[in-house]
Amino acid sequence: MGSRLALDDGVYLRNSVQTAAKILVVGHFAVGKTTFIGTMSEIPPLRTEEIMTQAGAGIDDPKGAPNKTTTTVAMDFGRLTLSEKLVLYLFGTPGQQRFVQVWEDMTRGALGALVLVDPERLDESFPVMDLVEHYGIPYAIAVNRFDGTPSHSLDEIREALDLLPETPVVSCDARDQRSSADSLIALVRYLQSRLN
């Protein structure tokens, strides 16, 4: 009997919420999408991770995360209430090319995307950005600063990724709630500016 959810335990939406926005959290393999959603979600995140096996050794290249033992095979899901009236539903996509068919379904209804990039593996971000642009989804770039990564300036990263001047580029640490929240706020502000 003690397993029933109470209306005030944070799982249910507040009655004051008027707007829900679907936001994709995307990026290449092992860039920190699952960690980001886990850090930001106010509810226990839904994860579809499986243990990596030897069969995927030639496909899943964990060079940026040599200790990685699991991988997302469908999606991650979390929720974040930004204000009394606005809630974000966060959908994390798998990072491997072999799961690209999942993208079409996940893009339906998405208002925007936060593209996580690793400054040491920027070249792996181009296929992800191509997909986001293919589906016409406005996006912001969040440079996930891992321990020991080079500290390229945001302007250098903007230039390397050949971004439009209005595309937001921010630093974040997917493990840190404040910097991750700042990334989402930058995206939401960008989306709002496009509506005005």
C-alpha positions in Angstrom: 0.0 0.0 0.0 2.9 2.4 0.6 3.9 2.3 -3.0 1.1 4.5 -4.2 2.2 7.9 -5.5 1.0 11.0 -3.7 -0.2 14.0 -5.6 2.5 16.2 -4.0 5.5 13.9 -4.4 6.7 15.7 -7.6 5.8 13.0 -10.1 2.5 14.7 -11.1 2.4 18.0 -12.9 1.2 21.0 -11.0 -2.2 22.3 -12.0 -0.6 25.7 -12.9 1.4 24.2 -15.8 0.0 25.7 -19.1 2.7 24.8 -21.5 4.7 21.6 -22.1 7.6 21.6 -24.5 9.3 18.6 -26.0 13.1 19.1 -26.1 15.5 16.6 -27.7 18.9 16.1 -26.1 21.1 14.8 -28.9 24.8 14.2 -29.6 27.2 11.5 -30.7 28.0 8.3 -28.9 29.3 8.7 -25.3 28.9 12.5 -25.2 26.9 12.6 -22.0 23.2 12.6 -23.0 22.1 10.0 -20.4 24.1 11.8 -17.7 22.6 15.2 -18.7 19.0 13.9 -18.5 19.7 12.2 -15.2 21.2 15.4 -13.8 18.3 17.6 -14.9 15.2 15.4 -14.5 13.0 16.1 -11.5 11.5 12.6 -11.8 13.4 9.3 -11.9 14.5 9.3 -15.6 13.5 6.5 -17.9 16.6 4.9 -19.4 16.9 2.2 -22.0 20.5 1.3 -21.5 22.0 -2.1 -22.3 25.4 -3.5 -21.6 27.8 -3.1 -24.4 29.0 -6.5 -25.8 31.9 -7.6 -27.9 29.5 -7.9 -30.9 29.3 -4.1 -31.0 33.0 -3.6 -30.7 33.5 -2.6 -34.3 30.4 -0.4 -34.3 30.4 1.4 -31.0 33.7 3.2 -30.6 34.1 4.4 -27.0 37.4 6.2 -27.7 36.1 9.3 -25.8 34.8 7.1 -22.9 37.0 4.1 -22.6 35.3 3.0 -19.3 31.8 3.1 -20.9 30.0 -0.2 -20.3 26.4 0.6 -21.3 24.7 2.4 -24.2 21.3 3.8 -24.9 19.3 1.7 -27.3 16.0 3.6 -27.6 15.8 6.8 -25.6 16.2 8.5 -22.3 13.3 10.5 -20.8 13.1 13.1 -18.1 11.0 16.1 -17.0 12.0 19.5 -15.8 9.6 22.2 -14.6 11.1 25.5 -15.5 8.4 27.7 -14.0 4.9 27.3 -12.6 3.6 27.5 -16.2 6.3 25.7 -18.2 7.5 22.1 -18.2 10.1 20.6 -20.4 10.0 17.0 -21.5 13.5 15.9 -22.2 14.0 13.1 -24.8 17.5 11.7 -25.2 18.4 10.0 -28.5 20.8 7.1 -29.0 24.1 8.4 -30.3 25.0 5.6 -32.7 24.3 5.8 -36.4 22.6 2.4 -36.3 19.8 3.8 -34.2 19.1 6.8 -36.6 15.6 5.3 -37.4 14.5 6.2 -33.9 15.1 9.9 -34.7 12.1 10.3 -37.0 9.6 9.3 -34.4 11.4 11.3 -31.7 11.5 14.5 -33.7 7.7 14.7 -34.1 6.5 17.6 -31.9 9.9 18.6 -30.7 10.3 22.4 -30.3 14.0 22.4 -30.1 17.2 20.3 -29.5 20.2 20.7 -27.3 23.2 19.3 -29.1 25.8 18.1 -26.7 29.3 18.1 -28.2 32.7 16.9 -26.9 35.4 19.4 -27.8 37.9 16.6 -28.4 35.5 14.9 -30.9 33.8 17.8 -32.7 33.9 15.9 -36.0 31.5 13.4 -34.6 29.0 16.1 -34.1 28.4 16.9 -37.8 26.1 13.9 -38.5 24.0 14.7 -35.5 23.7 18.4 -36.5 22.9 17.3 -40.0 20.0 15.2 -38.7 18.6 18.0 -36.5 18.8 20.4 -39.5 17.2 17.8 -41.8 14.2 17.7 -39.5 14.1 21.5 -39.2 14.6 21.6 -35.5 16.1 24.8 -34.0 19.0 24.0 -31.7 21.6 25.2 -29.3 25.1 23.7 -28.8 26.2 22.7 -25.3 29.9 22.0 -25.1 30.2 19.2 -22.5 33.4 19.9 -20.6 34.8 16.6 -19.5 37.7 16.4 -17.1 40.9 17.1 -18.9 39.4 18.3 -22.2 41.1 21.1 -24.0 39.6 24.5 -23.2 38.8 25.8 -26.7 36.9 29.1 -26.6 33.2 29.0 -27.5 34.1 31.2 -30.5 36.6 28.6 -31.7 34.0 25.9 -31.3 31.4 28.0 -33.1 33.9 28.4 -36.0 34.9 24.8 -36.1 31.2 23.7 -36.2 30.4 26.4 -38.9 27.4 27.6 -36.9 25.1 30.5 -37.8 25.8 33.6 -35.6 22.4 33.3 -33.9 22.9 29.6 -32.8 23.6 29.6 -29.0 26.8 28.0 -27.9 27.3 27.4 -24.2 29.6 25.4 -21.9 28.2 22.8 -19.6 29.1 19.9 -17.5 26.4 17.2 -17.9 27.1 16.1 -14.3 26.4 19.6 -12.9 22.9 20.8 -12.5 23.5 24.5 -12.6 25.6 24.5 -15.9 23.2 22.0 -17.4 20.2 24.2 -16.5 22.0 27.2 -18.1 22.2 25.2 -21.3 18.5 24.5 -21.3 17.7 28.1 -20.5 19.9 29.3 -23.4 17.9 27.0 -25.7 14.5 28.1 -24.4 15.5 31.8 -24.8 16.6 31.1 -28.3 13.3 29.3 -29.1 11.3 32.2 -27.6 13.3 34.7 -29.6 12.4 32.9 -32.8 8.7 33.2 -31.9 8.9 37.0 -31.5 
